[in-house]
């Protein structure tokens, strides 16, 4: 079994385990909660925006956030995790960065190979112009016929169930506010 396959298998269980541990031990302050909550909210918005632009395996998504980064869903997830880390204690950012490097980097490489195989010509131009993770400031405009041309689709957003990330964000923020106010 390759490291990439191991990373794929442990990504979700490890994420849930870390999330539960976080909820038990997080002790935010008003300031860290405000800053971290804002960063996490930006991540939720980016994930929602991205989920409304991707028709998986049908066409190469290059509009919306995909015109800025090839992996906006993962970038949004990183911001959510980083924001919640900041809310609890800035040092947890090191754990978030390590988690993304060790677990998500191999996942992105595996997905890159899959997408490049499905849309070889379009992906070559896309990858040459759009960074893999950290967004470019200005959007790139694709011209290949295998790329999407549409805007945000609320139907895609709902189909991908991204509203669950928004709901989870609200529940975690409510828990962290409760912990901050009560000192429990």
N, C-alpha and C positions, 0 to 999 in steps of 0.2 A: 504494500500500500504506500502511495507517495505522500509526501508532506501535504500537498494540495488536497488530496482526498481526506486526510486526517483533519485538516483545517475545516473542510466542508462539513464533516461529520460532527465536530465539536462546536462549531460556530453558534448554533442556536441553544443547545443545552448549556454551554458555558456562559452565553449571554444571559440566559434566564437565571442561572446560579449567581452570577455577578449582580444582576438586577435585584434579586431578592436580598442578597447580602447588603447591598447598598441601602435598600429601604429600611432594613433593620438598624444599620449603624450610622446612617447619615445624620449629622447634627448641623444643619445650616444656620447661618445668621441671616438677618434681614438683608444685609448688603450682598452676601454671597448668593442668596436665593434670588434677589432681583437681577443680578448680573448673569448668573447661571441660567435662570429661567428665561431671560431674553435670548441668550445664545441657543438654548434648546428650542425655543419657539421658532427661531429662524430655521433651524433644522427641520422642524415639523412642516413648516411652510414650503421649504425646498422639496421635501419628500412628496408632499401633496401635489405640488406643481409638476414634479417629474412623473408621478403616477398617472397624471392626466395627459401625458404626451407619449407614453410608450405602449405600443401594440406589440407585445413580445413575440418574436420570431416571425412577424408578418412583414415588417419594414424596419429599416434602420432609423431610430429616433435621433433627429438632429435639430429639432426646434425646441423652443422654451429653454429649460435649464440644460438640455442636451447640446445646445449651441455654445454653452460655456464650459461644460465638463462632460466627459464621457460616462461618468459614474455619479450623477447627481443623487441617486437614491442612497448610495453609500456615503457620499459627502454629507447629505442631510442626516443620516444616521450618526455619522461622526460628530456633527454639531450637537445633536441631541445628547449623545453620551458625554461630550465635552462640557456641555452646559450643565448637565446634572452633576458632573464631577466638580465643576466650579462651585455649584450650589453647596456641595457638602464640604469640600476642601480642595484648594487649588492643586495640591500634590497628587490628587487622584487623576489629574490630567496625564500624568506619566503612565499610569495604568491603561488609560484609554488609548493613548498613542501606541503603547506596546501591543495592546489587543488588536488594534487596526493593522499594525504592521505585520504581526504574526498570523492573524486569522483572515483579515480582509484582503491583504495584498495578494496572497495566492488565489483567492476567490476571484479577484478582478482579472488576474492573468488567465485563469481558466475560462472565464466568460469572454475575455478578449479573443481568445482562440476560437471559441464557438461563434461569436458574431462575425469575426473576420472570415470564417469559413462559409457563413450564410450569405454575406454581402461583400465579397472580396474587393471589387472595384470601389464601391462606395465607401467601404470602411478604410481603405488605404488613404484616401483623401481626407476623410474625417479624422483619423488618428494623426495625420500629419499637421492638422490645424487646431485640434481641440485637445487640451491636456486631459490626462487620465483621471486626475483627482482634484487638484486645486483649480478652481474655475478661472478662466480667462475673463478679463473685465468686459470685453465687448463680444457680442454674439457672432459666431461664424455662420455664414449662409451656405448651405449645401446646394449643389446643382445637379447631383446625380439622380436619375429616376427611381433608384431603389430606396431613396430617403423619403421621410415624411415631409409633408408640406402644410399640414394642418396645425391648428392651435390647440389649446387646452380642451380636453373633453371631460365633462363631468361624469359621463357614462363610464369612461375608462377609470377615472378616479374611484368611482364606486365599485366597479368590477374588481379592481385590485385591492379593495378593502382598506385603502389608506386612511379612511376615517378612523380606523382603530388606533392608529398612531396618535391622532389628535385627541381621542378619548383617553388613551393611556397617559399622554402628556398632562391633561387636565387632572386626572386622578393622582398622578405623582406629585404635581404642583400642590394639589390640595393636601396631600399627606405631608409634604415638606413644610407647608404653611402651618399645619397643625403642630408639627414637631417644633417649629420655630416659636410659635406662640405659647405652647404649653411647656416647652423645655423638656419634654419627655424623650 
